[in-house]
Amino acid sequence: MQSLIKTGILDRHFCVKSDDQMITLPLVRDPTKVEIDELRKLVPSASLGLGEFEPRKRHPRTLEEALATTVSADVLSRLPKSFDVVGDITLLELDSELAAYQTIIAEAIMEVHPNVRSVFAKSGEVSGAERIRPLRYIAGENRTHTTHKEYGCLFRVDLSKAFFSPRLSTEHQRVVQMVEKGERVVDMFAGVGLFSILIAKKVVDVRVDAIDANPQAVELLQENVRANKVEAKVHAHLGDAREVIRKELTQIASRVIMNHPSASKDFIKEACEALRPSGGVIHYYTFAGENWEADSRHEVEHEVQASGYVAERVLGIHRVREVAPVRWQVAVDLKVVPRQ
Ligand SMILES: C[S@@+](CC[C@H](N)C(=O)[O-])C[C@H]1O[C@@H](n2cnc3c(N)ncnc32)[C@H](O)[C@@H]1O
């Protein structure tokens, strides 16, 4: 069979037939005498004949291909160009007109991507202190928990209980690459532990204190710490980041991660207080519009100054992802030292 495949003689558009006695192969052309001799060396009883074969069902490769005969050209042209995949769950953004086609779109997604088991629609904005997005079930298994893989680590997530975004993976890696051996990191808004666990997995002799105020996020974080075998390096704290830092984590960190863009601003004083007396690096996240670079920089520098510290140097500033038209999540990395 392998040697036949190599000659290209097997017709892949039709199914191979087999029973207890015989296997029958569809061919694209008559075999040459040499090919017949070769085959008979392997299978002395091989014979040539005419037969009917079932056409092979071809797996659609794109959503457009899967829906080409089912919906109008207008609907086809408005299908989502991309969608978020979290573990085996797909999250769709559908406008009100496409919502009428949500079930067939979801079924088509599962046909194109056999690993997808559940499809939900994003039915509102990420909101509240816990940063959870409302979802509407469309098709497949009706569950919001799954296991997501990011850079070799497995994360248990539950989209109805704790924040998770597959769009932050590049940002997670960017920060991971900056952490050096022996550092002490405070992840102030750890969620289910992406920054913390990825850092712990990659960096030697590091300790990460991971804080989150959402008990369900911390439960998943602890599960993820155990699953990725980083118990010795990641210490989970349930509570308000301000209180946890004041009580347990002042002047210990070489680096603080503040990934709570809608509210980081209100926690800058505590982030500065978590830093060692010699200072350290803060990864500050915020949302900003057209003047994102100047606005984000000004916002964080101003708050650092008002907290009695100095933003000695901005190490970098960039847009992480678009969150709305002309609005981005922005990351500012800065070296902060106490004011003398
Ligand atoms: C954007 S999410 C964090 C995402 C996470 N760092 C990641 O990369 O996946 C913000 C998190 O901050 C948590 N949070 C909100 N207010 C908080 C507070 N006062 N103290 C600690 N955590 C808080 C939320 O529960 C949420 O999990």
The ligand as a Gaussian input file, in Angstrom:
#p B3LYP/6-31G(d) Opt

LIG

0 1
 C       -7.264000      40.975000      33.215000
 S       -7.461000      39.816000      34.483000
 C       -5.858000      39.116000      34.718000
 C       -5.385000      38.228000      33.678000
 C       -4.169000      37.433000      33.913000
 N       -3.060000      38.249000      34.405000
 C       -3.797000      36.765000      32.606000
 O       -2.821000      37.159000      31.990000
 O       -4.524000      35.859000      32.199000
 C       -7.586000      40.819000      35.920000
 C       -7.724000      40.008000      37.198000
 O       -7.664000      40.920000      38.299000
 C       -8.462000      40.374000      39.326000
 N       -8.752000      41.471000      40.283000
 C       -9.652000      42.463000      40.156000
 N       -9.593000      43.292000      41.226000
 C       -8.605000      42.817000      42.021000
 C       -8.050000      43.253000      43.249000
 N       -8.509000      44.338000      43.886000
 N       -7.039000      42.541000      43.788000
 C       -6.579000      41.430000      43.159000
 N       -7.085000      40.965000      42.010000
 C       -8.069000      41.652000      41.439000
 C       -9.656000      39.798000      38.614000
 O      -10.310000      38.839000      39.398000
 C       -9.007000      39.233000      37.334000
 O       -8.746000      37.870000      37.475000

